[in-house]
């Protein structure tokens, strides 16, 4: 996939990540997204179902969407992987920078509720 698509998806406010259950049923979730070099970065609760689905099966569909998860553009195939703590911390910083006050408040609330180990980064390569 070209840099234009990465730029477009990384610049969007929300990314629709569609992961798959063991039986193949697709499950779409809107998430905040940041650009991570030649990939996209997503941040989420470590115990979320999407993390469990991605651990079991890394192939996903991604595309732009609104806050409710309604697609606003083409969904493209991608590969998702769960990140290490250092990459997760970098994604937190990028989210705080991109989403401003709302991002910082969400990160703070998450840290108070779950601790730093309660969230993980997901690296998505197109």
Wavefront OBJ file of the C-alpha trace (Angstrom):
o trace
v 0.000 0.000 0.000
v 1.282 3.474 -0.785
v 2.205 6.304 1.592
v -0.846 8.304 0.469
v -3.167 5.679 1.967
v -1.067 5.503 5.151
v -1.114 9.307 5.423
v -4.866 9.444 4.836
v -5.654 6.732 7.388
v -3.108 8.047 9.910
v -4.425 11.609 9.613
v -8.036 10.556 10.173
v -9.639 10.910 13.586
v -10.891 7.299 13.726
v -9.824 4.015 12.154
v -12.238 1.118 11.730
v -10.364 -2.089 12.596
v -12.192 -5.255 11.593
v -10.800 -8.355 13.293
v -12.164 -11.906 13.034
v -13.577 -14.379 15.540
v -12.424 -18.006 15.486
v -15.460 -18.903 13.353
v -14.552 -16.177 10.832
v -17.238 -13.652 11.847
v -15.917 -10.098 11.283
v -16.103 -7.637 14.200
v -15.507 -3.939 13.426
v -14.326 -1.489 16.113
v -13.636 2.269 15.748
v -10.353 3.320 17.422
v -8.062 6.333 17.590
v -5.145 6.067 15.188
v -1.641 7.543 14.807
v 0.968 7.205 12.068
v 3.962 5.032 13.046
v 6.524 5.279 10.256
v 5.487 2.717 7.633
v 2.542 1.536 9.761
v -0.413 2.754 11.817
v -0.590 2.687 15.606
v -3.679 1.967 17.691
v -4.023 1.968 21.477
v -6.570 -0.133 23.404
v -7.356 -1.997 26.638
v -5.129 -5.070 26.992
v -8.080 -7.278 27.977
v -10.334 -6.177 25.103
v -11.832 -8.758 22.756
v -10.114 -7.183 19.742
v -6.725 -7.901 21.362
v -7.722 -11.539 21.916
v -8.943 -11.815 18.308
v -5.742 -10.221 16.912
v -3.526 -12.537 19.010
v -5.362 -15.498 17.463
v -5.499 -14.092 13.923
v -3.517 -11.062 12.734
v -5.238 -10.378 9.427
v -7.608 -7.401 9.667
v -9.428 -4.870 7.498
v -8.842 -1.158 8.175
v -10.340 2.030 6.841
v -11.583 5.474 7.802
v -14.767 5.793 9.881
v -16.747 8.132 12.117
v -16.958 7.963 15.922
v -19.786 5.396 15.716
v -17.801 3.070 13.439
v -19.662 3.878 10.225
v -17.175 3.493 7.335
v -16.356 6.745 5.517
v -14.075 5.210 2.899
v -12.587 2.032 1.476
v -11.603 -0.766 3.885
v -8.248 -2.366 2.995
v -6.577 -5.619 4.119
v -3.821 -5.242 6.728
v -1.865 -7.169 9.347
v -2.115 -6.330 13.047
v 0.275 -7.264 15.840
v 0.287 -6.573 19.583
v 3.166 -4.254 20.587
v 5.747 -4.400 23.363
v 5.548 -1.954 26.320
v 8.039 0.517 24.755
v 6.041 0.808 21.519
v 2.793 1.073 23.508
v 4.294 3.980 25.499
v 5.286 5.703 22.223
v 1.727 5.294 20.901
v 0.398 6.899 24.112
v 2.647 9.933 23.491
v 1.583 10.170 19.831
v -2.100 9.953 20.819
v -1.663 12.671 23.465
v -0.037 14.895 20.825
v -2.613 14.215 18.103
v -5.823 14.259 20.169
v -4.870 17.120 22.516
v -6.759 17.607 25.767
v -9.316 14.868 25.029
v -6.496 12.410 24.338
v -4.622 13.337 27.515
v -7.749 13.031 29.668
v -8.586 9.632 28.155
v -5.016 8.397 28.693
v -5.054 9.659 32.295
v -8.400 8.004 33.045
v -7.164 4.746 31.563
v -3.915 4.885 33.566
v -5.845 5.518 36.810
v -8.324 2.693 36.080
v -6.072 0.058 34.548
v -2.469 1.087 35.242
v 0.158 1.229 32.489
v -0.030 -2.540 31.899
v -3.775 -2.339 31.285
v -3.379 -1.061 27.721
v -1.447 -2.198 24.657
v -0.501 -0.783 21.309
v -1.483 -2.504 18.097
v 0.749 -1.976 15.061
v -1.128 -2.207 11.764
v 0.769 -2.669 8.505
v -1.061 -2.341 5.186
l 1 2 3 4 5 6 7 8 9 10 11 12 13 14 15 16 17 18 19 20 21 22 23 24 25 26 27 28 29 30 31 32 33 34 35 36 37 38 39 40 41 42 43 44 45 46 47 48 49 50 51 52 53 54 55 56 57 58 59 60 61 62 63 64 65 66 67 68 69 70 71 72 73 74 75 76 77 78 79 80 81 82 83 84 85 86 87 88 89 90 91 92 93 94 95 96 97 98 99 100 101 102 103 104 105 106 107 108 109 110 111 112 113 114 115 116 117 118 119 120 121 122 123 124 125 126
